Amino acid sequence: MRILLVNDDGIKADGLNWAYRALTEAGHRVLACAPDRERSAQSQSISLYSALLATPTPMPDGATGYAVSGTPADCVRLGCTTLAADPVEMVVSGINNDSNLGYDANYSGTVGAALEAAAIGYPALAVSLGRSENYDWAGAAAMACEAVAQFAGWLIPPGVLVNLNIPPVVTNPDWVWTPLNHIAITEKYVLGRDEEGRTTYQRTRLDEVSRIVEGSDIDLFLSGRVTLSPVGPVRTERQTFSRLVNGAPAPWENLRAQKPL
């Protein structure tokens, strides 16, 4: 299979290079097209007002990859339309050096790249490995290869990516399909001062357990399960659209009110 391999950690990142080795050893033709530096939390942002540079970069097997002066989504667009010598058949994003779970997947450059690929018609897989002092890159790369091998059998509809998250310690090797944790984990900002004495606000995570939904990707990931979640891009919410157009009552009995903090 002809695979475009992208990420948001940069062309030299461990996760991308482990994925590259595993995919090529499995017989796939892989073109790596990744940012020239870390581009985390870029979501699906693209470069509108600056031309992109694509610097040829040697990969572990001696083939040429490209370090792109843009975002992960830029790498998908440029790689699929211009840099790939032959038509791309699938896009793999990762392996990211931290998990991309729940509402946070909205901000992820790893997931954003896969969303971009799915939105323009490619089978797309985002792969993330939970943060650890000793990353099991080999194990994560093997799981990524297995996901690629099984992807066609999952019958994922056009426009939808699969978000694979691997915990640092796997308690059960069997994958589980889960919905994203739909509630944003809240944060607070700690006041500080910069060198000029101006007030700064540093983001810090609260990680409230009460906002983790039972059976969600975060819930099962924290128990050591490998999770798979189908994720779609921004689009019209059909049920709400139909209700508003047809004047049907809202199914309030099925909704749980959420109060912002």
N, C-alpha and C positions, 0 to 999 in steps of 0.2 A: 504494500500500500504506500502511496505517496503522501507523506505527512509533513505539514508545516508545524514546527515546534517553536513556541513562543513562551515568554514569561514576563514578569514585571521586576525581577531581581537583577536583570542584566545578563549579557551574553556569557560572562565568566562564572555565573552562579553555579554552585555545586549541584543543585537540583536539576537544572537544565542539562548539565553535562552528564549526569547519571542517567537521566531519561534518554538522552541522545544515544549513549552507549547501548542501553538495553533495547531500545527500539530498532537500532541498526543491526544489532546482533540477532534480533528476532526476524530479520529479513526485510524490514521496511526501508524505503528510501526516504530519508529525513533531511529536510532543509531547516536549519536553525536560523531564525530571524528574530532577534531580541533587542531590547533597548541597550544602548551603550553604557548605561549606568542604572542604578536602582530607580524604579518608577512605581513604587508601591502606592496604593490608594488613589490610583488614577482612574479607576472605573473604566468607562468607555470613552474617555476624552480623546480627542484627535487634534492634530496640529492644523490650524487653519491659515496662519499668516506667515509661516516660515517653511522654506524648502527643507526636505529631509536629506540627511546624509546616510548612506549605507556603506559602512566600511567592511570590506572582506576580512573575515576572521577565521583562522584555522580551527577546526574542530578536532576531537580526540583521534579520529581515524584519518586525519589529513585532508578531509573534504573542506569546502569553503562554506562558512556560515556568514551572517551579516549582523554587524552591530549598528543599530539604527538610532539616529538622534531624535527619537520621538517616543510616543507612548506605546503601551502594549497593543492598543487598538490600531495605531498606525502600523505596527509591525505586521498585524494580520492583513490589513488592506494592501500594504506595499508588497508583502510576501506573496499573497495569493494572486495579485493582478500583474506583478511586474518582475519580481526576483526569481520566482519559481520557473525553471526551464520547462517543466511539464505540469499539466493541470493538477492542482492539489486535490486530494480525495478526503482528507480529514485534517483537522487542526487540534493539536494537543497543547495545552497551556500549563506550564509548571516544569518541574515540581516546586511549588512554593515552599519557603522555609518557615511557614506557620500555617495554622488552619484558616480556612475561610468559611465560616459557619454563620447560619442565621441571617439576621438583617445586615450584618457586616459584609456579607457577600456583595451587597450593593456598591460598596466602596472599592472592592478589591480590583487591582489591575489584572490579576490572574484570571478571575472570573469575568472581568470586563472584556478581556481579549477573547475568551471563549464565547461570550455573548455576541461580540462583534462578528465572529466567525459564523455562529448559528444564524444571526440575523441576515447574513448575506448568502446563506444556503448551504453551509458546510456542516457535516457532523462535527461536533465540538465537545471536547473533554477538558475540564479543569481539574488539576490534581494538586492537592496540598497535603503537607506532612506537618503534624503538630510540633510546636517548638520543643526542643530538647537540647540537653548538653551533648548528647551523643546521637546524632541523627542516623537512622537506619535508611540511608539513601538506597542501598541495594534492594532492600525489601520493598520500599516505596516504588522504585523503578519497576520491579517485577509485577507489582499490583497494577501499575499504569499500563504495562504491556498486556496484562490479562484483560483489563478493561477495554483496551483497544480491540483485542481479539473478540470480545463478547459484544461490542457495541452494536453491530448490525442486528444481532438477535434481539436487542431491547426494543427495536421498532420505535425509536425516538422520533417524534414528529418534527417537521421542518421548523426552524426558529427556536428550538429548545436545546439547551446544552445539558450535559451531565456534570454535576459538581461532586467530585470524589474527595473525601477527607479521610486521612489515615492518622489515627492517634499515635503518639510517641511510643506507647506501650499497648499493643493489640491483645485484648483478652479473648477475642473470638475471631478466627480468621474468615468466617462467613460474612459476606457483605450484607448490609441491610438497607433497603430503600426507605428514606425518611423525608418528611417535609422540612423546609427551613423553619427555624424558630422565628415566628413572624413578629415578635415583639423586640424592639430595639433595646439592647442592653445599655443602660444609661451611663452617663459620665459626669464628672465634675471638673472644674477648672481651678487650679491652685494659683493663687496670686504670687507674683515674684517681681523682681526688678531687673532690667537689663543694664548694660554698662553705662548707659546715659541716664539712669535713674527713672526711666519710664516704667509704668506698670505693665506687667506681662501676665498672660493667662495660659498656663500649661495644662493641656488635656491630661486627665488620668481616669482610668477605668474604675467603675464601682463594682461591676460583676455581681449583680444581685441575683441570687439563686431563685428568688421568688418570681423572676421574670423569664425563667426558662420553662418552656412548655413541655410537659411530659410526652415522650415519644418523638420529640423533634430531633433534628440533627445534633444540636448542642447537647441535649440530654443523653443521647446514646453515645456520642463521641466521648463525653466525660466518663462513661462507663467502660471505655476501651473498645467500642465497636467501630468498625470501618463503615462509613456512611456514604450513600449515593443519593443525590437529590436532583430531580429534573427541574431546571430553572428556565423560565422564559424571559425575553426582553420586555421593555416597556411597550405596552400596547393597550388598545381599548379593552376595558373590563366588560366582557360581553353580558354577563348576567345583570349587572347594574345598568348598563346601557339599555337592555331590553326592558327592564322594569321602569326606567324613567320614560322611555318612549311610549310604552303601552299603558302606563298609569297603574301598574300593579302595585299592591302594598309591599312594603319591605318586610322580609322575613325576620323581624326583630327577635323572635324567639330563638333563632339560631345564632344570634350574635352576642358576643360577650363584650361589654363596655370596657374600654381601656382608659384609665386616667393617666395623663402625662404627669411626670414628676416635676 
